[in-house]
Amino acid sequence: MTRSAWTRRWSSTRCARSYITHLIEDGYDPLFVQQQVGHEYASTTAICTCVSSDFRTRTLRRALDATVEAAMRPGRTS
């Protein structure tokens, strides 16, 4: 692959998105990732994250399970 072909294929934006995505999927704290890439706002980091559908599904499942477990705990008042 020629240098110009590599440059077209791997821009700095693409490399940053890949870096951010790998950190998030590997379990790094989102605030740490935000600081690593120098974003002022978490929403900017979120836009640059391209996580897999499997990761989204697992994350949602954990959040839902924790919510249901908390709701089912004895002694909970509504």
C-alpha positions, 0 to 999 in steps of 0.5 A, spaced: 500 500 500 502 506 498 503 512 503 497 516 499 493 510 499 494 509 507 493 516 508 486 516 505 484 510 508 487 512 515 485 519 517 487 522 524 479 522 525 479 514 524 485 513 528 482 517 534 475 514 533 478 507 533 482 509 539 476 511 543 472 505 541 477 500 544 478 504 550 470 504 552 469 497 549 475 495 554 472 498 560 476 504 561 472 509 565 469 514 560 471 520 564 478 518 563 477 517 555 474 524 555 481 526 558 485 522 554 483 525 547 482 532 550 475 533 549 471 538 553 464 535 553 462 528 554 458 528 548 463 529 543 467 523 546 460 519 545 459 522 538 466 519 536 465 512 539 463 507 534 462 501 539 459 494 537 452 492 537 454 487 542 457 491 546 451 496 546 447 490 548 451 487 554 451 494 557 444 495 556 442 488 559 447 490 565 443 496 566 436 493 566 438 487 570 441 492 576 435 496 575 430 490 576 434 487 581 434 494 585 426 494 584 425 487 587 429 488 593 425 487 599 424 493 604 423 498 598 418 503 598 414 506 592 
